Amino acid sequence: MADDRPARHAARRRWPLWAGVLALAGLVLLVIGLTVADGVAAWVEVIVAVVLLVTSYLVQAVARRAVLYGDRGDDRR
């Protein structure tokens, strides 16, 4: 089998970036939904913002787990 450590390492570096992008988008939508939007649009924006923030948290958790337990140097999984 080919060694895919560089590809895994590159993916691990992108996960926190995507988590940050999701969190930023969620916070912007949350602010717009709570201040500017009105009616149903506000509720939709707030719900989408909460989903984005939870998704960001989950991506961060996966990234932390991959960093902590990813490469042990042996084939245990």
Steps between C-alpha positions, in 0.01 A plus 500: 500500500612852431575731789225762516632699796554826303139489379372438852718779635365744241144401583565551871627850431183585302252380765560792741478740206159363400387506862594867518321581176185322621514678836548839337212444260282383789582803711432741212163335431417504870572873528300577185214277615483662842544863394402569139269225380133495588234231519554157351829599337647575842401160636640322195829688528530426872430129447754480216751687716457255787542206260820655362638561849427143610656367180807714566529355849473145364768566237729634773436190711584271207817699432608476865432127507699450178794693640497318833432145381574509127855373444615268772769347284342154498195348337266500801155641424 
